[in-house]
Amino acid sequence: MTTATRSDALVLFGASGDLAHKKILPALYTMCRRGKLDVPVVGVAKSGWAVDDLKARARDAVRSAGDFDEAVFARFAGLMRYVDGDYRTPETFGKLRTSLGQAAHPLHYLAIPPSMFPTVVEGLGRSGAAKGARVVIEKPFGRDLHSAEALDRTLHTVFAEDAIFRIDHYLGKEPVQNLSYFRFANAFLEPIWNRN
């Protein structure tokens, strides 16, 4: 698979979590509003939910973010599916594979605790749900160099490098804070670095 191949489904691991509620579900709704999302969105979590619960959670998330349109939400909700289960059991990934139907190039978005990344990646590999797929890793990519390298090795047992996308919003946080401190702590730099 090349990165030019269009994904034909989006799987959101951690669909019942805070990150999904605050950021991901509103962003997906916006994509739908702009006509950029027209593939199944499969939420996966262990929360005892059904698909209607995911839709209710998405409605709340979108309303909280503002700019709610009932017709757009109806289109978005029509794309939603849900798989409830434990990430550690093969049954969950079997249900996911079934829910994906004919999708050949799903995008698996891991908005889950980092400790579960290897478990989910290995489950995707064993179930065949990783074939032709991509994966997005959200949150810290390891706690240190050793754990990051271990996670990288696990990912490469299932996914090719061009099918792995890493989002680590913590990586740049400290350097940006250091620049801000450096600027404001040094009176001779502040006039040079301000908007004037």
Buried (B, 14 or more C-beta within 10 A) or exposed (E): BEEEEEBBBBBBBBBBBEBBBEBBBBBBBBBBBEEEBEBBBBBBBBBEBEBEBBBEBBBEBBEEBEEBEEEBBEBBBEBBBBBBBEBEEEEBBBBBBEBBEEBBBBBBBBBBEBEBBBBBBBBBBEBEBBBBBBBBBBBBBBEEEEBBEEBBEBBEEBBEEEBBBBEBEEEEEEEEEEEEEEBEEEEEEEEEEEEE
